[in-house]
Amino acid sequence: MQTKQLGNSDLNITPLGIGAWAMGGGDWAFGWGAQDDRESIGAIRHALDQGINWIDTAAVYGLGHSEEVVAAALEGLPNKPYVFTKCERVWNDKREIGKSLKRDSIRAEVEASLRRLKVDVIDLYQIHWPEPEEDIEEGWTTMAELKAEGKVRFIGVSNFNVEQLERARKIAPVTSLQPPYSAISPEIEDDILPYCQERQIGVIVYSPMKSGLLTGSMTKERVAAMPEDDFRKRALNFLEPRLSRNLELADLLKKIGSAHGKSAGEVAIAWTLRHPAVTAAIVGMRSPQQVDGVIGAADFRLSEAELAEIEKFRAEHPI
């Protein structure tokens, strides 16, 4: 599988990365409902066998549980993938989630992540959200300290806008940005992607299939049957009138993919990878079967005619 250098780092990463958000399970504010840890571990190992060489998780996913699942999956493996995780979202004994970019909080968080992941160093450590915004400078200064001390190899951010990236860059270089990007949510094309491309900031996009909407297997019935602890049940794009429009887009992607033996999800991921500023895409995988349904996106390229067809749909069906 081809690799691409991530920003200013020496990390050469595959076009797809294993996304471990859903592996955190249910019973927390942004969970995907209950998950089978054995299936999650199987998904990680199968993806690594297929050539994927990095995993993205976060401390807050499952309030620590996702990182523990990643550690269990990697235990005993001779060739370890790169492991990326995030800080800033914190929680208390009541499982209430808070936000902190204070120096002492980030330092405590990195130690907790190192313990849960059972690693000596984190390959890419990211600020999850630029919140509270007034503490961005304190948070990014602390991240630079952790890199200098060898706790983490490289530092990046997630969900930052251009102005926030500028504030961080005045303190220390930003290796990467992790923004949401999909054919449903293409907003970063306007200013964020050109900005990153000009400054050699790597971009690893998340939710390229918009949390399952563009997999080709989502239906209105599945959405209606989602458990109450699945955050998607309340997400705007899973509610009408957007839901019908988004499922219609998924049908178009399925039609395009069928001509190449690809799934709608693979077309959705390939659509994000077509942009020259995008280094790679984070893809959620919760079972070996889900890995098989997306792995083909790594080397799939959409034609100009197919891209035009997708653009035509989006122009005729604005959100």
N, C-alpha and C positions, 0 to 999 in steps of 0.2 A: 504494500500500500504506500502510495506517495506520501511524503511529509512536507511540511512547510515551517519555516522558522517563525517562532512567536515573538513578534516585536523585537526588542533589543536583547532578548535572551539567547541562550544557547540550546533552548528546548526546540527540537524539531518534532512537531506533532502531526498526527494523522488527521485527515479531513473531518472525521467523526470522533467525538469523545463520548465516554459513558456518562450520562447524566444520572445522578443518584438522588435527586429531589424526592421522587415518589417512593424510593426505597426507605425513606424515613417512616413510612406507615401512617396510620391515622392518629386520632386523639391529640391533634395539635392544630393551631389556627389555619395553617395552609397545607394540611395533609391531603392525601389522595385516597383516603380510606385505608382499611386494614390491608397489609401486604404480607406475603409469604417470604420470610427471610431466606429460606432455602432456594426459592425461585430467583430472588434477587442475586444471591451469590452465584447461582448457575448462570444468570445473565451476564454478570461481570466476567466470569471465567470463559464463557463462550465467546464474548466480544473480544477478549484478549487473544483467544485462539484464532480469531478471524483477522488479527493484525492491528486492532485499535491499541494505541499506546498511552492513553491518558484517561483519567477519571476526574470528574468535577462534582464536588459535594459542598456542603456548608454545615457549620456547627448547628445551625437552627433547624435543619431538616430532621424532623422527628425529635427535636430537642436532644441532639447528640446521637440518636439511634442510627442515622444514615452513615455517619463516620464509623460507627462500630461494625455495621454490615460490610462496609468497604474493607475494614481491617480483617474481618473474618474471611472475606473472599481472597485476600492477598496472602493470607498466612500460608507459609510453606512454598510459595511460588518462587522458582529460581530467578525468573526475570520479572522484576516489578515494573509496572507502568508508572508514569508520572502521576502524582496525586496533587490535585488542586482543591483548596477549600477556602472558606470565607469567615470573616469576623464581623462584628458590629451589632448583629441581632443577638440579644441576650435574654435570658428567662429566669424566673424565680421558682420557688418551691410549689407555687400554685399553677405553674405552667403558663404564666402570663408573660408575653413577649415584650421586651423593651428595646431601646436603641441606645447605643453608647459608642462614641469615638474617643473616649477618654484614655489616656495613656495606660493607667493601671488596669482598666478593663480589657484593652486589647492584649496586654501582656499576660493577663490571666487566661484569656481566651486561647491564645496560641499554645500555652502549656496544656490546656485541657484538650485541644485538638490533637496535639502531638501524642498525648496519652491514649486517646480513643483510637486514633489511626495506627498506633504502634509503629511510628516512624521516628527517625532521628531528626529529619529536616523535611519541611513542606516545600514542594517544588514551586508552587505558585500560591501565594497568600493574597487574598483579595478583600477589600472593603466591600461588604455586601450591598449597602445602600448609603448614599451621602447624607446620613441623618444621625444626630441633629446637625443641620448644615453649618451652624456656627462653629462646630468642632472639627471640620474637615482638616484644617491645618494641623491640629494636635494629633488627629488620627493618622494622617499621612506621614508626619514626622516620626511617629512611633513605628510605623511600618518600615520606614527607611532604617531605623535603628535595628529592628529585628533582622533585616537583610544584612546589615553590617556585622551583626553578631553571629550570623550563620544559622539562626533559627529557621529561616526561610531562604530559598534560593533567589526567588524573584517576587516582585510585588505588583499587583494590579488592582483595578477597581471594577465595580459592577454598577450599572444603572446611573452612571454619572452623565451629566450633560457637558457641552463644550466649555462653558464658563467654569464648571467645577473641575474639569480636567485641567484647565489652565491654572487654577489655584494650586492643584496638586503638583503640576510640573515645575512650578517655581521653587518647590522644596526638593523634589527628587524625581528622576525619570519614571514614567509610567510604562511598565512593560506591556500591559494589556488592558482592554476594556471588555466587559461582558454585558452586552445589551440584549434586550428582546428584539427578535427580527423574524418576520415571516411574511408570506404573501397576504396575510390578514393584517399584520401590523408592520408596515414598511417605513415607519416614520423616520428612522435613523438615516435613511438615504439622503435626506435634505441637507444636513449639516454635519452630523456626527461621523459618518463613514468617510466623507472627504477630509475632514479634520484629522482623523486617525491615519488615513493613508498618507497624507502630506508629512506627518510627524513620525512615521514608522512605529505607531502604536498598534500592537496586535489586536485583533478583534475575534473573540470567540462568542458567537451568538447563541442565545438560548431560546427555547420554545420555537424551533423552526417549523414544527407541526402544530403550533398553537395548542399545546396541552392535549393533543389527541384529536383535535377537530379536523386536521388535514390528513389523518391516517388512511381515510377511505373506509374505515370500519365503524366510525361514530354514527349514531342514528339518534333521532329524537327520543326513541324509546329507551335507548341506553342512558341518555342524559336524564330523563325522567326517573329512571331507576337508580341513579347514583345515591350512595348513602349520604346522610346528612353531614358526615365529617369529611366529605370530598369537597374541597374548596371550589371546584368547577361548577358545582350546582348553583353558586351565587355569582359566578363570573359573567361579566357583561356579554362576552361573545358566545356564551352558552345559553343566553336568553333571547327570546324573540324580540324584535324581528331579525336580529343579527344571526341567530342560529340557522334559520332557513337559508339565508344568503351564504353563510360559511360552508354549510353542507353542500350547497350547489357548487361552490368553488372546489370542494373536495371531489365531487363527481367529475369535474373537468380534469383535475389532476389525475384521477384514476383513468380516465379515457386516454390522456396523453401517455401515461405510464404503460398502459396495456399494449401499446404498439412496440414497446421495448422490453416487455417482460418485467416491468418495474411496478412497484406499488405506488399508490397516491402519496404515501409518506415519503418514499424515496424521491419522488418528483418535488415535493415540498421542500425537502432538505437541499436537493440540488439547486433549487431556485435561490436559496440563500447563499450557497457556495459559489454561484456564478459571479458575484460581485467581487471585484479585485481587492477591495479593502478587507474582505472577510478571510481570516486565517483558517477557521474551522467552525464546526457547529457542535453544540452539546445536544445529544439525543437521549431522551429518556428511554430506558430499557428495563423491563421488570421480569423478563423471562427469556430463556434462550430462543423461543419462537419469535419474540419481538425483535431480537437482534437480527434474526434471519430476514425479517420484514423490512429492515432499514439499511442493512450493510451495503446493498448495491448502490446507495447514493454516493459512496466514496469516490467512485470513478465514472459516474454518470453525468453527461453534459446535455443540457437542453439545447435544441436548435433555436435559431433566431425566430423561425416561424412559430415554434411552440411558446417561446417567451412572449411573442406578440399576442398570441391567443390568450395567455394569462393576463396580460396588460389590458387587453380589450374587455375581458370580463370585469376586471377591477374598475375600469373607467365607466362601464355601463351599470355597475352595481356598487356605487360608493357606500361606505359605511356612514 
